[in-house]
Amino acid sequence: MSESRLKILSGNSNRALAEAICRSIGEPLGEATVTSFPDGESFVKINENIRGNDVFIVQATCPPTNHHLMELLIMIDAARRASAKRITAVLPFYGYARQDRKDQPRVPITAKLVANLLVAAGAQRILTMDLHSQQIQGFFDIPVDHLYASPVFFEHLAKQPRERPLVVCSPDIGGMKMAAAYADTMGATLGMVAKKRKSASAVEALSLVGEVEGCDVLLVDDMTETAGTLTAAAKMLREHGAVSVRAAVSHCILNDIAVERLKAGLIDELITTDSTPVQTHGLPIRVLSIASLLGEAILRITNNKSVTGLFKIKGF
């Protein structure tokens, strides 16, 4: 019986997810030393033979973002120099994704720079989930497999009893396509909160489109960091008569500001995934695993099968 040519390696950003992916597909996690020298420089050594293997490196570029990104680049370079047949960078969360355009004078397009760095390091394929902007796929000149967390959310939400009409609401204009897809699948009506961003951590909700009085509301978004957008939208929804407000967010990177805002109780439950490590801080946060989803995608890639077939809904 031939030895598997699939190798999965992990950096330090979310090793628990990498281990769960390996369990879901019955493959061992590859042995690699990923550490830092006393001066902060990252050091990587792959401790097993990967010559001619199909290598997948799991690393979310979550905080500390720069450190984890550098780890990933060095791991890719190490795999390339160890004669891996193909190197796929698995980024459950793609950092710098919000810097995808020049919205001010003399600012960079850092999402494109990160794409260039990954390719220059030796990545030959990208596997990622719920990019902040769809056009980031076009920043790469290599294949990009873009997954959605929606199947994981749908499976969970389908098990929840529904006592009142459900409204799926986008907390901003940019998330309308995602919200519409959720509403169609769940047989719900659609709403939207228009917002104005005052700063990186401050958001003002301006107006509500849709009827939410006497309804349960599900806010859907790709990520939250300060929870400003979510809590501002939740406040307006409650002012317009929403009975309950839950949020489904693919990537949850909560800082201290977000924790304080969520403690106010405007959001009854925050549902997210383990694309990044999540500390609940005793708040009503439910973490769903995407390990099986990523594991199935990895198997399909290594066996040259369609990844698109994983999704009933496409094109958020």
C-alpha positions in Angstrom: 0.0 0.0 0.0 1.5 3.3 -1.0 2.1 6.0 1.5 -0.1 9.1 1.4 1.4 12.0 -0.6 -0.7 14.5 1.3 1.1 16.5 4.1 -0.6 19.0 6.4 1.6 21.4 8.3 0.6 24.1 10.8 2.0 27.4 12.1 1.3 28.7 15.6 -1.8 30.9 14.8 -4.4 28.2 15.1 -2.9 24.8 15.7 -6.1 23.5 17.2 -7.9 24.0 13.9 -5.1 22.2 12.0 -5.3 19.3 14.4 -9.1 19.1 14.0 -8.8 19.2 10.2 -6.4 16.3 10.3 -8.7 14.3 12.5 -11.6 15.0 10.2 -9.8 13.4 7.2 -7.8 10.8 9.0 -4.4 12.3 8.2 -1.6 13.0 10.8 -0.4 16.5 11.3 3.0 16.9 9.9 5.9 17.5 12.2 7.4 21.0 12.1 9.3 23.2 14.5 7.9 26.8 14.3 9.4 29.0 17.0 11.2 32.3 17.5 14.7 33.3 18.4 15.3 35.6 21.4 15.4 38.6 19.1 12.0 37.8 17.7 13.1 36.3 14.4 10.9 33.4 13.3 12.5 30.0 12.8 11.0 27.0 10.9 12.2 23.5 10.5 10.2 20.7 8.8 11.0 17.6 10.7 10.0 15.0 8.1 10.5 14.2 4.4 8.1 16.1 2.2 9.9 15.7 -1.1 7.3 15.2 -3.9 4.4 15.7 -1.5 1.2 17.8 -1.8 1.8 20.2 1.1 -1.0 22.2 2.8 0.2 24.8 5.3 -2.6 25.9 7.7 -2.1 29.4 9.1 -4.6 32.2 9.8 -3.1 35.6 9.7 -4.9 36.8 12.8 -3.3 38.9 15.6 -0.4 39.2 16.0 -0.9 39.5 12.3 2.6 40.4 11.1 4.2 37.7 13.2 1.8 35.0 11.8 2.2 36.2 8.3 5.9 36.0 8.5 5.7 32.5 10.0 3.6 31.5 7.0 6.0 33.0 4.4 8.9 31.2 6.1 7.1 27.9 6.2 6.2 28.2 2.5 9.9 28.9 1.7 11.0 25.9 3.8 8.6 23.6 2.0 9.7 24.9 -1.4 13.4 24.3 -0.6 12.5 20.8 0.7 11.2 19.9 -2.8 7.5 19.8 -2.1 5.6 19.0 -5.3 2.9 21.6 -4.6 2.4 24.1 -1.8 -1.1 25.3 -0.8 -1.4 28.1 1.7 -4.5 27.5 3.8 -5.6 30.8 5.3 -8.9 30.3 7.2 -8.7 34.1 7.8 -6.9 36.4 5.4 -5.5 39.3 7.2 -5.1 42.8 5.6 -8.2 42.0 3.5 -9.8 45.3 4.4 -7.0 47.2 2.8 -8.1 46.2 -0.7 -8.3 49.5 -2.5 -7.1 53.1 -2.4 -9.8 54.9 -0.5 -7.5 57.8 0.6 -4.6 59.5 -1.1 -1.2 58.0 -0.7 -2.3 54.7 1.0 -1.2 51.2 -0.1 -3.3 48.3 -1.3 -1.9 45.9 1.3 -4.2 43.0 0.4 -2.4 42.9 -3.0 1.0 43.2 -1.3 0.3 40.2 0.9 -0.8 38.2 -2.2 2.5 39.1 -3.9 4.4 38.0 -0.9 2.7 34.6 -0.7 3.4 33.9 -4.4 7.0 35.1 -4.1 7.6 32.8 -1.1 6.5 29.9 -3.2 2.8 29.3 -2.7 1.2 27.6 -5.7 -2.4 27.6 -4.5 -4.5 29.5 -1.9 -7.3 28.0 0.1 -9.2 30.6 2.1 -12.6 31.3 3.5 -15.0 34.3 3.4 -12.7 37.0 2.1 -13.7 40.5 3.1 -13.9 41.4 -0.6 -14.4 39.0 -3.5 -12.0 40.9 -5.8 -9.0 39.8 -3.6 -9.1 36.5 -5.5 -8.0 38.5 -8.5 -5.0 39.8 -6.7 -3.4 36.4 -7.2 -1.9 34.9 -10.4 -2.3 31.4 -8.9 -5.5 29.4 -8.3 -7.6 30.5 -5.3 -10.2 28.2 -3.8 -12.6 30.4 -1.9 -14.8 28.7 0.7 -17.9 30.0 2.6 -18.8 29.3 6.2 -22.5 29.4 5.2 -23.0 25.6 5.2 -21.7 25.4 8.8 -24.0 28.3 9.8 -27.0 26.8 7.9 -26.6 23.4 9.6 -26.6 25.0 13.0 -29.4 27.5 12.4 -31.7 24.8 10.9 -31.7 23.1 14.3 -33.0 26.2 16.1 -36.7 26.5 16.8 -38.4 29.4 15.1 -41.3 31.0 17.1 -41.5 34.4 15.2 -40.9 35.6 11.7 -37.1 35.8 10.9 -35.4 38.8 9.2 -31.9 38.4 7.9 -30.2 41.7 8.1 -27.0 43.1 6.7 -25.2 45.6 9.0 -23.9 47.5 6.0 -24.4 47.9 2.2 -21.4 45.7 1.4 -23.0 42.6 2.9 -26.3 42.7 1.1 -25.5 39.8 -1.3 -24.5 37.6 1.6 -27.6 38.5 3.6 -29.9 37.9 0.5 -28.3 34.4 0.1 -29.0 33.6 3.8 -32.6 34.9 3.5 -33.3 32.9 0.4 -32.0 29.7 2.0 -33.7 30.1 5.3 -37.0 31.4 4.0 -36.7 34.7 5.7 -37.2 38.3 4.7 -34.4 40.7 4.1 -33.3 43.9 5.8 -30.3 46.3 5.9 -28.9 48.9 8.2 -27.1 51.8 6.6 -24.0 52.9 8.5 -21.4 55.7 8.6 -17.9 54.9 9.8 -16.4 57.7 11.9 -13.1 55.9 12.7 -11.6 52.5 12.7 -13.4 51.6 15.9 -16.5 53.9 15.8 -19.6 53.4 13.7 -22.9 55.2 13.5 -26.1 53.5 12.3 -28.1 55.9 10.1 -31.2 54.2 8.8 -33.0 50.8 8.6 -34.4 49.3 5.4 -37.0 46.6 6.1 -39.7 45.8 8.7 -38.4 44.1 11.9 -41.1 44.9 14.5 -42.1 41.7 16.4 -39.4 39.6 14.5 -36.3 37.8 15.3 -33.3 39.2 13.5 -30.1 37.5 12.3 -27.3 39.9 11.4 -24.7 38.4 9.0 -21.2 39.7 8.3 -17.8 38.3 7.3 -15.9 39.6 10.3 -15.9 41.6 13.5 -13.1 43.1 15.5 -14.5 46.0 17.6 -18.1 44.9 17.2 -19.0 48.5 16.4 -20.9 47.7 13.2 -22.8 44.9 14.9 -23.8 46.7 18.1 -24.8 49.9 16.3 -27.0 47.8 14.0 -28.4 45.9 16.9 -29.3 49.0 18.8 -31.2 50.4 15.8 -33.0 47.1 15.2 -34.2 47.0 18.8 -35.4 50.6 18.6 -37.5 49.5 15.7 -39.1 46.6 17.6 -36.9 43.6 17.0 -37.6 40.9 19.7 -34.2 39.3 19.5 -31.0 40.0 17.6 -28.4 37.3 16.8 -25.3 37.7 14.7 -23.6 35.1 12.4 -20.0 36.2 11.7 -17.4 34.1 9.9 -14.3 35.6 11.6 -14.4 36.8 15.2 -11.3 38.7 16.3 -12.5 40.4 19.4 -10.5 43.1 21.1 -11.1 44.7 24.5 -13.5 47.3 22.9 -15.6 44.6 21.4 -15.9 42.7 24.7 -17.2 45.8 26.4 -19.7 46.5 23.7 -21.0 42.9 23.7 -21.4 43.1 27.4 -24.1 45.7 26.9 -26.4 42.8 25.8 -27.7 44.3 22.5 -26.8 41.0 20.8 -28.4 37.9 22.3 -26.0 35.5 20.7 -22.9 35.8 18.5 -22.3 32.8 16.3 -18.9 32.4 14.7 -16.3 29.9 13.6 -12.9 28.7 14.7 -11.2 30.2 11.7 -9.3 32.1 14.4 -8.9 31.3 18.1 -11.9 32.8 19.9 -12.0 33.7 23.6 -15.7 33.9 24.7 -15.0 36.0 27.9 -18.1 34.6 29.4 -20.2 36.2 26.7 -23.0 34.4 24.7 -20.6 33.4 21.9 -21.1 30.1 20.1 -18.1 28.8 18.1 -18.8 26.4 15.2 -16.0 24.3 13.7 -15.0 24.6 10.1 -12.5 21.7 10.3 -14.6 19.3 8.3 -15.3 21.9 5.6 -11.6 22.7 5.2 -10.7 19.0 5.5 -13.1 18.1 2.7 -11.8 20.9 0.5 -8.2 19.8 1.1 -9.1 16.2 0.0 -10.9 17.5 -3.1 -7.9 19.7 -4.1 -5.4 16.9 -3.6 -7.6 14.5 -5.6 -8.3 17.1 -8.3 -12.0 17.2 -7.7 -14.3 20.2 -7.7 -14.3 22.4 -4.6 -17.3 24.4 -5.8 -19.5 21.3 -5.3 -19.3 21.9 -1.6 -21.8 24.7 -1.8 -25.4 25.0 -2.6 -25.1 28.8 -2.7 -22.3 30.5 -4.6 -21.3 34.0 -5.5 -21.7 36.0 -2.3 
